Amino acid sequence: SSLAFAAVTGAIAWKTWTARRQRAPQQVEKMNTKNFLSTGSLTLDLALCGGLPRGRMVEIFGEPQSGKTSLALSCLRAALRNKQSCAVLDVDRQWPHCDASEDQLLRARPKNAEEAMEMMVDLVNSRQYDLIILDSVASLISKEELEADISSTEVGFAVPKLLSRFCTRMEKILPETGTTIIFTNLLRNSRWSDYGADSEVTCGGNAVKYRCSLRIAVRQLERPRWSEGGEDEDVKAMKTLLEVVKNKDGPKGPPVECDLLLGKGISWESSVVEAAMDLHVLADADAESDASGAVVFQGQARQPSDWAKVLEDDPKICQQLAKACRKAWIRRMNWMTT
């Protein structure tokens, strides 16, 4: 009986995995429609099979100074480029400056967790915002704990309970409004982990972890370094690893390595070049562009940094190259499902 149960369970798992793989190319074809929001990185959009889903909750978590806020800022800048309305709830009081009009970007600093949740409910019910970012869950504190004596030894369970009620309500409302909520969260060591279990847990309880449709883990691979040359001489860049831990709307793509510009996010042009090199769209630098839509630079061979500058100067070439990358990725996914 146990072998039969294992066989049935394996068959169901295989059928589910195959169905998600077959659905992935269709999702990428709809990448520019209203079903997804871009993350500001083409490689990450392909790993997510389209980008951030609309009407869902997303969690970006990682260790301290791993680039969580910079990744959320990259998603914000991509939404602002597409002329979408956004809102930022800066609980940390450390959100970087972003040049945007007040009609397109709302920035608030709630004093406690109850005020933050009430503001998010009002913003979602208004149906005027496409993206709402809460930075971060680890900084939320209830009104009770804020007004209590500093010597109080009571364990605070108010924030996890509040988040549980909020996420349960948003799970029903968000698909109707089409608003996407991004939570940034912090990884910490658990005091109650058993031997052999995962000792790293996120703050705020398990409500955000279970209710979010998409979870992205951010890992720091190299220490931050100063960028060289150009207008970004005073900007720090950090090599990070972005891993899709959970994705209810499609298959989990491979981990993505990228350079995060602290305080600016991910460069779209650099991500397009990385995706083109990975998908062999830029295999030959001296070849001419073919009928399949692949864009190849003529003349002398260029380095990836030079290609990124060319794409920044000519947005049409960048758009054409991104379209060729999506087509190449769809062909790869179709080959994997056959």
ABEGO torsion letter per residue (X at the ends): XAAAAAAAAAAAAAAAAAAAAAAAAAAAAAAABAABBBAGBAAAAAAAGGEBBBGBBBBBBEBBGAGAAAAAAAAAAAAAAAGBBBBBBBAAGABBBBBBBAAABBBBBBABAAAAAAAAAAAAAAGABABBBBOBAAABBBAAAAABBAABABBBAAAAAAAAAAAAAAAAAAAAAGBBBBBBBBBBBBAABBBGBBABBBBGEAAAAAABABBBBBBBABBBBBBBEEAAAABBBBBBBBBBABBAAEBBBBBBBBBBBBGAEBBAAAAAAAAAAAAGAAABAABBBBAAGBBBBBEBBBBAAAAAAAAAABAAAAAAAAAAAAAAAAAAAAAAAX
